């Protein structure tokens, strides 16, 4: 693996620090805390470091920005090289209330849905999760996005930030409270050989769909991005159908929606309110280059706005524009929210740019502007569900 001189690494470090400390708004953290992280990392730069070693040294500086839109990724060359060497933990897990749980039955490994992983290779689950939280970017002090990503992409996150041994001695607590130690051989899994922001990409499914059974209707928005049918036409037809059918209950599933175009969130909200409601705060500066300048006004209700009961389903994957949507939904009492805390809330930093560090090839995706919607300060970085 290629090694770099101290001078080369300091050159890359200088660009990284400039992007984060001079161009990033750092809206959700203490600037002095970020500077302290950079000072500590700089002291650790030495001759002969590999790209990976440098990455693990400086990545906490990036996550210290407290911004889920800001991520450092390894180089494309390293991703290619890992095809020959990377062995990933092959069992899917979920993270629930600080616990690592097996997602589905894997009898070939002696693991079953709901089994709790207490530790791997001598590291406790708590220690593993602490390492992941420190290294996975999320907004402010709300770790919901980090836990969502760590659960959905555990093979990648564990390999990147916890253990590359390739053999996993796994301590398990069964549902009957018995304990086992299971040794699992790692596997190369192509979808785990990725990096940071690529994990946010929506899966290859329709961005939105809807349905109705009698007077109950559902709407799934996987990402606020245009599909084959325009979102405007899709919503117009759907809510016209609900009005004609006399539907009185609507469930909107926003789980796993990482965000997207704010105009689409506004369009949906216009069908959920019977009165004019605000969206972006007055001091939010909408960059003209993003085509957002016309979105500073209030949202007006549509003629076919829904007047029944609305339930919004959320989880830690609701981020960026989805966090904005959930915050405005709750602020204006448009219905009840069920599920878990969103990964984003009423404010986020975006208008992102990309930079490639010249020597190591590390790739930085970082925010440059603050966007906020009008909602209670308690929802700034996350929206809590209303409960059952």
C-alpha positions as CSV (number, residue, x, y, z in Angstrom):
1,X,0.0,0.0,0.0
2,X,1.4,3.4,-1.0
3,X,2.9,5.6,1.7
4,X,3.0,9.4,1.8
5,X,5.5,11.9,3.0
6,X,4.7,14.2,5.9
7,X,4.8,17.1,3.5
8,X,2.2,15.5,1.1
9,X,-0.1,14.7,4.0
10,X,0.2,18.2,5.4
11,X,-0.7,19.6,2.0
12,X,-3.9,17.5,2.0
13,X,-4.6,18.4,5.6
14,X,-4.4,22.1,4.8
15,X,-7.1,21.8,2.1
16,X,-9.3,19.7,4.4
17,X,-9.0,22.2,7.2
18,X,-9.8,25.2,4.8
19,X,-13.0,23.5,3.6
20,X,-14.3,22.7,7.0
21,X,-13.0,25.6,9.1
22,X,-13.4,28.4,6.6
23,X,-16.2,27.5,4.1
24,X,-18.5,25.3,6.3
25,X,-21.1,27.2,8.3
26,X,-20.5,24.9,11.4
27,X,-24.1,25.7,12.5
28,X,-24.5,22.7,14.9
29,X,-21.2,22.6,16.7
30,X,-18.7,24.7,18.6
31,X,-16.1,26.1,16.2
32,X,-13.4,25.8,18.9
33,X,-14.2,22.1,19.3
34,X,-13.6,21.6,15.5
35,X,-10.3,23.5,15.6
36,X,-9.2,21.4,18.6
37,X,-9.9,18.2,16.6
38,X,-7.8,19.6,13.7
39,X,-5.0,20.6,16.1
40,X,-4.9,17.1,17.6
41,X,-5.0,15.4,14.2
42,X,-2.2,17.6,12.8
43,X,0.1,16.6,15.7
44,X,-0.4,12.9,14.6
45,X,0.7,13.4,11.0
46,X,4.0,11.5,10.3
47,X,6.1,10.3,7.4
48,X,5.1,7.1,5.8
49,X,1.4,7.0,6.6
50,X,-0.9,5.1,4.2
51,X,-4.1,6.6,2.9
52,X,-6.1,4.5,5.4
53,X,-4.0,5.7,8.3
54,X,-4.4,9.3,7.3
55,X,-8.1,8.8,6.8
56,X,-8.7,7.4,10.3
57,X,-6.6,10.3,11.7
58,X,-8.6,13.1,10.0
59,X,-12.1,11.7,9.7
60,X,-13.1,12.7,13.2
61,X,-12.2,16.3,12.2
62,X,-14.9,16.1,9.5
63,X,-17.5,14.5,11.7
64,X,-16.8,17.1,14.4
65,X,-18.5,19.6,12.0
66,X,-21.8,18.1,13.2
67,X,-23.3,17.9,9.7
68,X,-24.8,14.8,8.1
69,X,-24.2,16.4,4.7
70,X,-20.5,16.5,5.3
71,X,-18.5,13.3,4.7
72,X,-15.0,12.2,4.0
73,X,-14.6,9.2,1.7
74,X,-11.6,7.0,0.8
75,X,-10.3,7.3,-2.7
76,X,-11.7,5.4,-5.7
77,X,-8.3,3.7,-6.0
78,X,-8.6,2.3,-2.4
79,X,-12.1,1.0,-3.1
80,X,-10.8,-0.8,-6.2
81,X,-7.9,-2.3,-4.2
82,X,-10.3,-3.6,-1.5
83,X,-11.8,-5.9,-4.0
84,X,-8.8,-8.1,-3.4
85,X,-8.6,-7.9,0.4
86,X,-11.8,-6.7,2.1
87,X,-13.6,-9.3,4.2
88,X,-16.9,-8.0,5.7
89,X,-19.1,-9.1,8.6
90,X,-21.7,-11.0,6.6
91,X,-24.7,-10.7,8.9
92,X,-27.2,-7.9,8.6
93,X,-28.0,-6.1,11.9
94,X,-30.2,-3.3,13.2
95,X,-29.4,-0.9,15.9
96,X,-32.3,-0.5,18.4
97,X,-32.0,1.5,21.6
98,X,-28.2,1.1,21.7
99,X,-28.4,-2.7,21.0
100,X,-27.0,-4.6,18.0
101,X,-29.7,-7.1,16.9
102,X,-29.6,-9.7,14.1
103,X,-32.0,-8.5,11.4
104,X,-33.0,-11.9,9.9
105,X,-32.4,-15.6,10.3
106,X,-28.9,-16.8,9.2
107,X,-29.0,-20.4,10.2
108,X,-25.7,-21.1,8.4
109,X,-24.0,-18.9,11.1
110,X,-26.2,-20.1,13.9
111,X,-27.8,-16.7,14.2
112,X,-31.5,-15.8,14.2
113,X,-33.7,-12.7,14.0
114,X,-33.7,-10.8,17.3
115,X,-30.5,-12.4,18.7
116,X,-28.5,-9.7,20.4
117,X,-24.8,-9.2,19.5
118,X,-23.0,-8.4,22.8
119,X,-19.5,-8.1,21.3
120,X,-17.2,-9.0,18.4
121,X,-13.6,-10.0,18.7
122,X,-13.4,-8.9,22.3
123,X,-15.0,-5.4,21.7
124,X,-18.3,-4.8,23.4
125,X,-21.3,-3.7,21.4
126,X,-21.2,-0.4,23.3
127,X,-17.5,0.2,22.3
128,X,-18.3,-0.6,18.7
129,X,-21.3,1.8,18.6
130,X,-19.2,4.5,20.2
131,X,-16.6,4.2,17.5
132,X,-19.3,4.3,14.8
133,X,-21.0,7.3,16.3
134,X,-17.7,9.2,16.4
135,X,-16.9,8.4,12.7
136,X,-20.3,8.6,11.0
137,X,-21.5,12.2,10.2
138,X,-24.8,13.3,11.7
139,X,-26.5,16.6,12.5
140,X,-25.6,18.2,15.9
141,X,-25.9,15.9,18.9
142,X,-28.7,13.8,17.3
143,X,-27.2,10.4,16.4
144,X,-30.3,9.0,14.8
145,X,-28.9,9.3,11.3
146,X,-25.6,7.6,12.3
147,X,-27.5,4.7,13.9
148,X,-29.7,4.3,10.8
149,X,-26.6,4.2,8.5
150,X,-24.7,1.9,10.8
151,X,-27.7,-0.5,10.9
152,X,-28.5,-0.5,7.2
153,X,-24.8,-0.7,6.1
154,X,-23.2,-2.4,9.1
155,X,-20.8,-4.5,7.0
156,X,-19.2,-1.4,5.6
157,X,-19.3,0.8,8.7
158,X,-17.9,-2.0,10.9
159,X,-15.1,-2.7,8.4
160,X,-14.3,0.9,8.1
161,X,-14.3,2.0,11.7
162,X,-14.1,-1.0,13.9
163,X,-12.3,-4.1,12.7
164,X,-10.7,-5.5,9.5
165,X,-9.6,-8.9,10.9
166,X,-11.9,-10.9,8.5
167,X,-12.7,-13.4,11.2
168,X,-15.4,-12.4,13.8
169,X,-15.7,-14.1,17.1
170,X,-19.2,-13.1,18.0
171,X,-20.8,-13.2,21.5
172,X,-24.5,-13.6,21.2
173,X,-27.4,-13.3,23.7
174,X,-30.3,-15.5,22.5
175,X,-34.0,-14.6,22.9
176,X,-34.2,-17.3,25.6
177,X,-31.3,-15.5,27.5
178,X,-28.7,-18.2,26.8
179,X,-25.3,-17.1,25.5
180,X,-23.2,-18.4,22.7
181,X,-19.8,-17.6,21.1
182,X,-19.9,-18.0,17.3
183,X,-17.0,-17.7,14.9
184,X,-18.0,-16.2,11.6
185,X,-15.7,-16.0,8.5
186,X,-15.8,-12.7,6.7
187,X,-16.8,-12.4,3.1
188,X,-16.2,-10.0,0.3
189,X,-19.6,-8.3,-0.4
190,X,-19.6,-5.8,-3.3
191,X,-22.3,-3.5,-1.9
192,X,-20.2,-3.0,1.3
193,X,-17.3,-1.8,-0.8
194,X,-18.4,1.8,-1.0
195,X,-17.8,5.0,0.9
196,X,-19.6,7.6,2.9
197,X,-22.0,9.7,0.9
198,X,-22.7,6.9,-1.6
199,X,-24.6,5.2,1.2
200,X,-27.2,7.9,1.0
201,X,-28.1,7.1,-2.6
202,X,-31.7,5.9,-3.0
203,X,-32.3,2.2,-3.9
204,X,-33.3,1.4,-7.5
205,X,-37.1,1.6,-6.8
206,X,-39.8,4.1,-7.6
207,X,-39.3,7.4,-5.7
208,X,-43.0,7.5,-4.7
209,X,-46.1,5.3,-4.8
210,X,-49.6,5.4,-3.4
211,X,-52.6,3.2,-2.9
212,X,-56.1,3.1,-1.3
213,X,-58.3,0.5,0.3
214,X,-61.8,1.8,1.0
215,X,-61.4,5.1,2.9
216,X,-57.8,4.4,4.0
217,X,-55.0,5.5,1.8
218,X,-51.2,5.4,1.9
219,X,-48.4,7.4,0.3
220,X,-44.8,6.3,0.3
221,X,-42.1,8.9,-0.5
222,X,-38.7,7.1,-0.7
223,X,-36.9,10.2,-1.9
224,X,-38.0,13.7,-2.9
225,X,-36.8,13.3,-6.4
226,X,-38.8,13.2,-9.7
227,X,-39.9,9.8,-11.0
228,X,-41.4,8.8,-14.4
229,X,-44.6,10.7,-13.6
230,X,-44.0,14.2,-12.4
231,X,-44.6,14.6,-8.6
232,X,-47.0,17.4,-9.2
233,X,-49.2,15.3,-11.5
234,X,-48.9,12.3,-9.2
235,X,-50.1,14.2,-6.2
236,X,-52.9,16.0,-8.1
237,X,-54.3,12.7,-9.3
238,X,-53.9,10.9,-5.9
239,X,-55.6,13.6,-3.8
240,X,-58.4,14.0,-6.4
241,X,-59.1,10.3,-6.0
242,X,-59.1,10.6,-2.2
243,X,-61.6,13.5,-2.4
244,X,-63.9,11.5,-4.8
245,X,-63.7,8.4,-2.7
246,X,-64.3,10.2,0.6
247,X,-61.1,8.8,2.1
248,X,-60.7,9.9,5.7
249,X,-57.4,8.3,6.8
250,X,-54.0,8.8,5.2
251,X,-50.6,7.3,6.1
252,X,-47.5,8.9,4.7
253,X,-44.4,6.7,4.9
254,X,-41.2,8.8,4.9
255,X,-38.9,6.1,6.5
256,X,-35.5,6.0,4.9
257,X,-36.1,9.2,2.9
258,X,-32.8,11.0,2.8
259,X,-34.3,14.2,1.4
260,X,-34.1,15.8,-2.0
261,X,-35.8,18.7,-3.7
262,X,-37.6,21.1,-1.2
263,X,-40.1,22.1,-3.8
264,X,-41.5,18.6,-3.7
265,X,-41.9,18.7,0.1
266,X,-43.7,22.0,-0.2
267,X,-46.0,20.5,-2.9
268,X,-47.0,17.6,-0.6
269,X,-47.5,19.9,2.4
270,X,-49.9,22.0,0.3
271,X,-52.3,19.0,0.2
272,X,-52.1,18.4,3.9
273,X,-53.1,21.9,5.2
274,X,-56.3,23.9,5.1
275,X,-54.5,27.1,5.9
276,X,-51.5,29.1,4.7
277,X,-48.3,27.9,6.5
278,X,-44.7,29.1,6.4
279,X,-41.8,27.0,5.2
280,X,-38.3,28.5,5.1
281,X,-37.3,31.0,7.8
282,X,-36.9,34.6,6.7
283,X,-33.2,34.6,7.2
284,X,-32.5,31.5,5.2
285,X,-30.6,32.5,2.1
286,X,-31.7,30.4,-0.9
287,X,-28.9,30.2,-3.4
288,X,-30.1,31.2,-6.9
289,X,-27.8,28.6,-8.4
290,X,-29.9,25.9,-6.8
291,X,-33.1,27.2,-8.4
292,X,-34.6,27.7,-4.9
293,X,-35.1,31.5,-4.9
294,X,-38.9,31.2,-5.5
295,X,-39.4,29.0,-2.4
296,X,-39.2,31.7,0.2
297,X,-42.9,32.3,0.4
298,X,-45.6,30.6,2.4
299,X,-47.3,27.3,1.4
300,X,-50.9,27.8,0.2
301,X,-53.5,24.9,0.6
302,X,-54.6,23.1,-2.5
303,X,-58.3,23.0,-3.5
304,X,-58.2,19.2,-3.0
305,X,-56.3,19.3,0.3
306,X,-56.9,16.3,2.5
307,X,-59.1,16.9,5.5
308,X,-59.0,13.5,7.2
309,X,-56.6,12.0,9.8
310,X,-53.0,11.9,8.8
311,X,-50.2,9.7,10.2
312,X,-46.6,10.3,9.3
313,X,-44.1,7.4,9.7
314,X,-40.5,8.4,10.4
315,X,-37.1,6.9,11.3
316,X,-33.5,7.9,11.5
317,X,-33.2,7.8,7.8
318,X,-35.5,10.9,7.4
319,X,-32.9,13.5,6.7
320,X,-32.4,16.9,5.0
321,X,-35.6,17.9,3.2
322,X,-37.4,15.0,4.9
323,X,-36.4,16.5,8.3
324,X,-37.7,19.8,7.1
325,X,-40.9,18.2,6.1
326,X,-41.4,16.4,9.4
327,X,-40.7,19.6,11.4
328,X,-43.2,21.7,9.5
329,X,-45.7,18.8,9.7
330,X,-45.4,18.7,13.5
331,X,-45.1,22.4,14.0
332,X,-48.4,23.0,12.2
333,X,-50.2,20.0,13.8
334,X,-51.1,18.4,10.5
335,X,-51.3,14.9,12.0
336,X,-49.5,12.5,14.3
337,X,-46.0,11.1,13.9
338,X,-45.2,7.5,14.6
339,X,-41.9,5.6,14.4
340,X,-38.6,6.9,15.7
341,X,-36.7,10.2,15.8
342,X,-35.7,11.6,12.4
343,X,-32.1,12.0,11.4
344,X,-32.6,15.6,10.4
345,X,-34.9,18.4,11.6
346,X,-35.9,21.9,11.1
347,X,-32.4,23.0,10.1
348,X,-29.7,21.5,8.0
349,X,-26.5,22.7,6.2
350,X,-26.1,21.9,2.6
351,X,-25.4,23.7,-0.8
352,X,-22.6,21.2,-0.8
353,X,-19.3,21.2,-2.7
354,X,-16.8,18.4,-3.4
355,X,-13.0,18.4,-3.0
356,X,-10.5,15.7,-3.7
357,X,-7.3,15.8,-1.7
358,X,-4.5,15.9,-4.3
359,X,-2.1,13.4,-2.8
360,X,-4.1,10.7,-1.0
361,X,-7.2,11.0,-3.2
362,X,-9.5,11.2,-0.2
363,X,-12.9,12.8,-1.2
364,X,-14.7,15.4,0.8
365,X,-18.3,16.3,0.4
366,X,-19.1,19.4,2.6
367,X,-21.8,21.9,3.3
368,X,-21.6,25.7,2.7
369,X,-25.0,27.1,3.7
370,X,-27.7,26.8,6.4
371,X,-31.3,26.0,5.4
372,X,-34.0,26.2,8.1
373,X,-37.8,25.9,8.2
374,X,-40.0,27.6,10.7
375,X,-40.5,25.2,13.6
376,X,-39.9,25.0,17.3
377,X,-36.2,25.1,18.3
378,X,-36.6,21.6,19.9
379,X,-36.9,20.2,16.4
380,X,-33.7,21.9,15.1
381,X,-31.8,18.7,14.5
382,X,-34.5,16.0,14.9
383,X,-38.2,15.5,15.2
384,X,-39.5,13.1,17.9
385,X,-42.5,10.9,17.2
386,X,-45.7,11.4,19.1
387,X,-45.8,7.8,20.3
388,X,-48.4,5.2,20.0
